[in-house]
Amino acid sequence: MASCTLALKAIPNAPRNEVVGWLGDALKVKVHAPALEGRANEELCEFLADALGLPRRAVTVLRGDKSRQKLVRLEGLTLAEARTRLGV
């Protein structure tokens, strides 16, 4: 099964969840949840899973739990497929 890692720059406390676009090699994503007790990470994973048409368990934060710079693993997609589905 295909899988890939995706570098992200997460922006917590945004008005709504949205994919902003590429910032160098990292995808900039805004999430509504605050960066408290892992809520922003949880919402980020749920939002990405929904946007990519993946089950929630297929999206995990590998690195950057407490940072805006994150590395996320996507199970079931190649990086090219993820880029296509996100439309960015």
C-alpha positions in Angstrom: 0.0 0.0 0.0 1.2 3.5 -0.9 2.1 6.0 1.8 4.0 9.3 2.0 5.1 12.0 4.4 4.0 15.6 4.0 5.7 18.6 5.6 3.2 21.0 7.0 3.2 24.5 8.6 0.2 24.5 10.8 -1.5 27.7 11.9 -3.8 27.2 15.0 -6.7 29.5 16.1 -7.7 30.3 12.5 -11.3 31.4 11.7 -11.8 28.1 9.8 -9.9 25.0 8.6 -8.3 25.5 5.2 -5.4 24.6 3.0 -3.6 27.8 2.2 -1.0 26.5 -0.3 2.7 25.7 -0.5 5.3 27.5 1.4 8.5 26.1 -0.1 8.3 22.4 0.5 5.8 22.6 3.3 2.0 22.8 2.9 0.5 25.6 4.9 -2.7 24.6 6.7 -4.9 26.7 9.0 -6.9 24.9 11.7 -9.7 26.4 13.9 -8.7 24.6 17.1 -6.3 26.2 19.6 -2.8 24.7 20.2 -3.9 23.3 23.6 -3.6 19.7 24.8 -3.1 18.4 21.2 -6.5 19.7 20.0 -5.0 21.5 17.0 -3.1 18.3 16.0 -6.3 16.2 16.3 -8.3 18.7 14.2 -5.5 18.9 11.7 -5.4 15.2 11.2 -9.2 15.0 10.9 -9.3 17.9 8.4 -6.6 16.4 6.2 -8.2 12.9 6.3 -11.5 14.5 5.3 -9.9 16.7 2.5 -8.0 13.7 1.1 -10.8 11.2 1.4 -8.9 9.0 3.8 -10.0 7.3 7.1 -8.9 9.3 10.2 -6.5 6.6 11.2 -4.5 7.0 7.9 -3.2 10.4 9.0 -0.7 10.7 11.8 1.7 13.4 13.0 5.2 11.9 12.9 7.1 14.9 14.1 6.3 18.3 15.5 3.6 17.7 18.1 4.4 21.0 19.8 5.6 22.9 16.8 4.0 24.6 13.8 6.4 22.7 11.6 5.1 19.2 11.3 5.7 16.0 9.4 2.5 14.0 8.7 2.3 10.5 7.4 -0.5 9.7 4.9 -1.3 6.0 4.6 -2.8 4.9 1.2 -1.7 7.8 -0.9 1.4 8.9 -2.8 2.6 12.5 -2.5 1.5 13.2 -6.1 -2.0 11.8 -5.3 -2.2 13.9 -2.1 -1.2 17.1 -4.0 -3.9 16.3 -6.7 -6.6 15.7 -4.1 -5.8 18.9 -2.2 -5.8 20.9 -5.4 -2.6 22.8 -4.5 
